[in-house]
Amino acid sequence: MTTRRSVLLGLPLALAAMPAEAAIAGMAYTSNEKDNTLSVIDLARMKTVKTVPTGQRPRGMALTSDGGRLLVCQGDSNRVDIFDTKTWKVIGSIDTPDPEYAALRQPGNNPLYVSNENNALVTVWNIDTQKMLVQMPTGVEPEGMAVSPDGKLIVNTTETTNMAQFFSYGTGKNLANVLVPPRPRWAAFTHDGREVWVSSELGGTVTVIDTKTFKILDTIHFAVEGLRSTFIQPVGINITHDDKLAFVALGPANRVAVVNVPERKVLSYVSTGKSMFNAKVKKYLLVGQRPWHMAFTPDEKYLLTANGLSNDVSVIHVANLRVVNTVPVGQQPWMVLVSPH
């Protein structure tokens, strides 16, 4: 069994030395696909302060670098709405079939790459004019979208075809198709741009791919004591800016894996739940079930997880690897983002 002491010894000293109490400022947002809303969380108060109605089945989201515009994919309404985060009014809409997830190219907040799940396409949009620029055919059920730090390489994961597909920003050309274990859900570039990490929900793995050769460098496996492997379903991946640690949401395992990025070794597992006493049933209940997607606070001192089965967000203190708070949100939160300011 991994102890807290051994976990902290395995982490970079800079993280282990961080103070236990640090103020959290800013706002966070969740897309709640069951009740068709967004939850707006005041992180200083650890409270949902606003519920914003959306179209049908909001899932993937993207936030402009200034935090002023939130783009929300609404799969069953066949559009991506652009919300002003001060007024929460819709200031633009992109009509596109069954959008699952979207990623913005940085810097510049343009264009927007959208995975259109039922149409086996990635569509590319100018968010200022809401005009489509190009279409890129994919395998079956495209989902995860990511843009390289230099903006030159695009990756999409296709759930049914079990591929990570790479495209050129300049031409839209399909550069490579890499087979990965079943049901790839998410892709994340390391911040040096040298690797892409792809989670496979049913494969129970993360595949590490070289962005120059498109060769598989490693496959990371997960094992949680006392859990059957079928409960370990990797989805969201968040990598620290120094490329030292990766956090992988394990879905029904109710845990987040902590991985040493250079060595590609699992250091620990963090439970996203904490025991809370329920006076009505006179017993302790675990909250924080099925972490799906995650987001760091700008200083990377905290990691937020969207927990789809318990309808809340867990706030993990990164240095101590423990949940310090839980914030109720809407029904079945799919994704969480944190404003950069």
C-alpha positions in Angstrom: 0.0 0.0 0.0 1.3 3.4 -0.9 1.6 5.7 2.1 1.2 9.5 2.0 4.9 9.8 3.1 6.1 7.7 0.2 3.9 9.6 -2.2 5.4 12.9 -1.2 8.9 11.6 -1.4 8.2 10.6 -5.0 7.0 14.1 -6.0 9.3 17.0 -6.9 10.5 18.8 -3.8 9.0 22.1 -5.0 5.5 20.6 -4.9 6.0 18.8 -1.6 7.2 22.1 0.1 4.2 24.1 -0.9 2.1 25.5 2.0 -1.0 23.6 3.0 -3.2 26.7 3.2 -3.2 28.9 0.1 -5.9 31.3 -1.0 -7.9 30.4 -4.1 -9.1 33.2 -6.2 -11.0 33.3 -9.5 -13.9 31.5 -11.1 -14.6 28.0 -12.4 -17.2 26.7 -14.8 -18.8 23.2 -15.3 -20.9 22.0 -18.2 -23.8 19.9 -16.7 -25.0 17.6 -19.5 -28.0 16.2 -17.6 -29.8 19.4 -16.7 -28.6 21.6 -19.6 -26.8 24.2 -17.5 -23.5 25.7 -16.7 -22.4 26.1 -13.0 -20.4 29.2 -12.1 -18.2 28.6 -9.1 -16.6 31.4 -7.0 -13.4 29.7 -5.9 -12.8 32.1 -3.0 -16.1 31.2 -1.5 -16.1 27.6 -2.7 -19.7 28.0 -3.8 -21.8 27.8 -7.0 -23.0 31.4 -7.4 -24.8 31.2 -10.7 -26.6 28.6 -12.9 -26.7 29.4 -16.6 -29.2 27.7 -18.9 -27.7 26.2 -22.1 -28.9 24.2 -25.1 -29.3 20.4 -24.9 -26.5 18.3 -23.5 -23.6 20.7 -22.9 -20.2 18.9 -22.8 -16.9 20.2 -24.1 -15.9 23.8 -23.4 -13.1 26.1 -24.4 -12.1 29.4 -22.7 -10.4 32.3 -24.4 -7.0 33.3 -22.9 -8.4 36.4 -21.2 -11.3 34.5 -19.7 -13.9 36.7 -21.3 -15.6 34.1 -23.6 -16.6 30.6 -22.8 -17.5 28.4 -25.8 -19.8 25.5 -25.0 -20.5 22.4 -27.2 -24.2 21.4 -27.0 -24.4 18.1 -28.8 -28.2 17.6 -28.9 -28.7 21.2 -30.0 -26.2 21.0 -32.8 -24.3 24.2 -31.9 -21.5 25.8 -30.0 -22.6 28.9 -28.1 -20.2 31.7 -27.1 -21.0 33.1 -23.7 -19.7 36.5 -22.3 -18.5 35.5 -18.9 -19.4 38.8 -17.4 -23.0 39.0 -18.5 -23.6 35.3 -19.3 -25.4 36.3 -22.5 -24.8 34.4 -25.7 -22.9 36.7 -28.0 -22.4 34.2 -30.9 -23.4 30.7 -32.0 -21.7 28.2 -34.4 -24.2 25.8 -36.0 -22.4 22.4 -36.3 -23.8 18.9 -35.9 -23.3 17.0 -32.7 -20.3 18.9 -31.3 -18.5 16.8 -28.6 -15.5 18.8 -27.7 -13.7 22.0 -28.9 -10.1 23.3 -28.6 -8.8 26.8 -29.3 -5.5 27.6 -31.0 -3.3 29.8 -28.9 -2.1 32.5 -29.1 -4.9 34.4 -30.7 -8.0 32.4 -29.6 -8.6 31.4 -33.2 -9.5 29.1 -34.9 -11.7 26.7 -33.0 -11.4 23.0 -33.6 -14.6 21.0 -33.1 -15.1 17.3 -33.0 -18.4 16.4 -34.6 -19.1 13.0 -33.2 -21.9 11.7 -35.4 -20.4 13.1 -38.6 -16.9 11.7 -38.3 -15.5 15.2 -38.8 -13.3 17.9 -37.2 -14.6 21.3 -38.3 -12.5 24.4 -38.0 -14.2 27.8 -37.2 -13.4 31.4 -36.9 -15.0 32.3 -33.6 -15.2 36.0 -34.4 -17.2 35.6 -37.6 -18.6 32.1 -36.7 -17.7 31.0 -40.2 -16.4 27.5 -41.0 -12.9 27.4 -42.5 -12.3 23.8 -43.3 -13.5 20.2 -42.6 -11.2 17.3 -41.7 -12.6 13.7 -42.0 -11.8 11.5 -39.1 -12.5 8.0 -37.9 -15.7 7.0 -36.2 -16.9 9.1 -33.2 -14.2 11.8 -32.9 -14.0 13.2 -29.4 -10.8 14.5 -27.8 -9.2 17.6 -29.3 -5.9 19.2 -28.6 -3.6 21.8 -30.2 0.2 21.7 -29.8 1.7 24.6 -27.8 3.2 26.1 -31.0 -0.2 25.8 -32.7 1.2 23.7 -35.6 -0.2 20.3 -34.8 -3.7 19.1 -34.1 -4.7 15.8 -32.6 -8.1 14.2 -32.4 -9.1 10.9 -30.8 -11.7 8.6 -32.4 -13.6 6.4 -29.9 -14.8 3.6 -32.2 -11.8 3.5 -34.6 -9.4 3.5 -31.7 -7.0 6.1 -33.2 -5.2 9.2 -32.4 -5.2 11.2 -35.6 -2.8 14.1 -36.3 -3.4 17.0 -38.6 -1.4 19.9 -39.9 -2.6 23.4 -38.8 -1.5 25.0 -42.0 -3.0 22.6 -44.5 -5.5 20.5 -42.6 -3.7 17.4 -44.0 -3.9 14.1 -42.1 -0.3 13.5 -41.1 -0.7 10.2 -39.2 -3.1 7.8 -37.6 -1.9 6.0 -34.5 -3.7 2.9 -33.2 -4.3 3.0 -29.4 -6.2 0.8 -27.0 -10.0 0.8 -27.0 -12.1 4.0 -26.7 -9.6 6.8 -26.7 -11.2 9.8 -25.0 -8.7 12.5 -24.5 -5.4 13.9 -25.7 -2.9 16.3 -24.0 0.3 17.7 -25.3 3.3 18.0 -22.9 4.2 21.7 -22.7 7.5 21.2 -24.6 5.3 19.8 -27.5 7.4 16.6 -27.8 4.7 14.2 -26.6 1.0 13.6 -26.8 -0.7 11.6 -24.0 -3.9 9.7 -25.1 -6.3 8.2 -22.5 -8.1 5.0 -23.5 -11.3 4.6 -21.4 -11.9 0.9 -22.0 -8.3 0.0 -22.5 -7.5 1.3 -19.1 -4.3 2.9 -20.3 -2.6 6.1 -21.4 -0.5 6.0 -24.6 2.5 8.3 -25.0 3.2 9.3 -28.6 6.2 11.1 -30.1 5.0 14.2 -32.0 7.8 14.1 -34.5 7.8 10.4 -35.5 4.2 9.6 -34.4 5.7 6.4 -32.8 4.3 5.1 -29.5 6.9 5.7 -26.8 5.2 4.0 -23.9 1.9 2.7 -22.6 1.0 3.5 -19.0 -1.1 1.0 -17.0 -3.0 1.6 -13.8 -3.9 -0.7 -10.9 -5.8 0.3 -7.7 -5.7 -2.0 -4.8 -9.1 -3.5 -4.1 -10.6 -2.4 -7.5 -11.3 -4.6 -10.5 -9.6 -3.4 -13.6 -13.0 -2.7 -15.3 -13.5 0.2 -12.9 -10.3 1.9 -14.0 -11.3 4.0 -17.0 -8.9 6.9 -17.8 -10.4 10.0 -19.4 -9.1 13.5 -18.5 -5.4 14.3 -18.5 -3.8 17.4 -17.1 0.0 18.0 -17.2 1.8 20.6 -15.1 3.6 23.3 -17.0 7.0 22.1 -16.0 6.2 18.7 -17.6 7.0 16.8 -14.4 3.6 15.5 -13.3 0.5 14.3 -15.1 -2.9 13.8 -13.4 -5.2 11.3 -15.0 -8.9 11.0 -14.1 -9.9 7.4 -13.7 -13.7 7.7 -13.9 -15.6 5.0 -12.0 -12.5 4.2 -9.9 -13.2 7.6 -8.1 -9.6 8.4 -8.2 -7.0 10.5 -10.0 -3.6 8.9 -10.9 -0.5 10.9 -10.3 2.2 10.1 -12.9 5.9 11.1 -13.2 6.0 12.4 -16.8 9.7 12.0 -17.6 9.8 8.4 -16.2 6.1 7.6 -17.1 5.6 5.9 -13.8 2.5 6.1 -11.6 3.4 7.6 -8.2 0.1 7.5 -6.4 -3.7 7.5 -6.6 -5.8 10.3 -5.1 -9.3 9.6 -4.1 -11.6 12.4 -5.3 -14.1 11.8 -2.5 -14.1 12.6 1.2 -16.3 11.1 3.9 -19.2 13.3 5.0 -21.7 12.4 7.7 -25.3 12.3 6.6 -27.5 12.8 9.7 -30.6 11.4 7.9 -29.2 8.0 7.2 -26.7 8.2 10.1 -23.7 7.1 8.1 -20.7 8.4 6.2 -21.2 8.8 2.5 -18.4 9.2 -0.1 -18.8 12.1 -2.5 -16.7 12.8 -5.6 -17.8 9.9 -7.9 -16.6 9.3 -11.4 -14.1 12.2 -12.0 -14.3 12.9 -15.7 -12.4 16.0 -16.7 -10.2 18.3 -14.6 -8.6 21.8 -14.5 -5.7 23.4 -12.6 -6.0 26.7 -11.0 -3.6 29.2 -12.7 -0.9 28.7 -10.1 -1.3 24.9 -10.3 -1.7 24.6 -6.5 -5.1 23.1 -6.9 -6.7 20.7 -9.3 -10.5 20.6 -9.8 -12.3 17.5 -10.9 -15.8 17.3 -12.5 -17.5 14.3 -10.8 -20.3 13.1 -13.0 -22.2 10.7 -10.7 -22.1 12.8 -7.5 -22.9 16.1 -9.2 -20.0 18.0 -7.6 -16.5 19.3 -8.1 -13.6 18.1 -5.9 -10.8 20.5 -5.1 -7.5 18.7 -4.7 -4.5 20.3 -3.0 -1.7 19.3 -5.3 1.1 19.4 -2.8 -0.7 17.3 -0.2 -2.6 15.1 -2.7 -5.9 15.4 -0.8 -9.4 16.8 -1.4 -9.8 20.0 0.6 -13.3 20.9 -0.5 -16.3 19.7 -2.5 -18.6 22.1 -4.4 -22.1 21.0 -5.5 -22.9 21.8 -9.1 -25.6 20.8 -11.7 -26.5 17.3 -12.8 -23.8 15.2 -14.4 -20.9 17.7 -14.8 -18.9 16.7 -17.8 -16.1 19.2 -17.8 -14.6 21.9 -15.6 -12.5 24.9 -16.6 -10.9 27.6 -14.5 -10.7 31.2 -15.5 -7.1 32.3 -16.1 -7.7 35.6 -14.2 
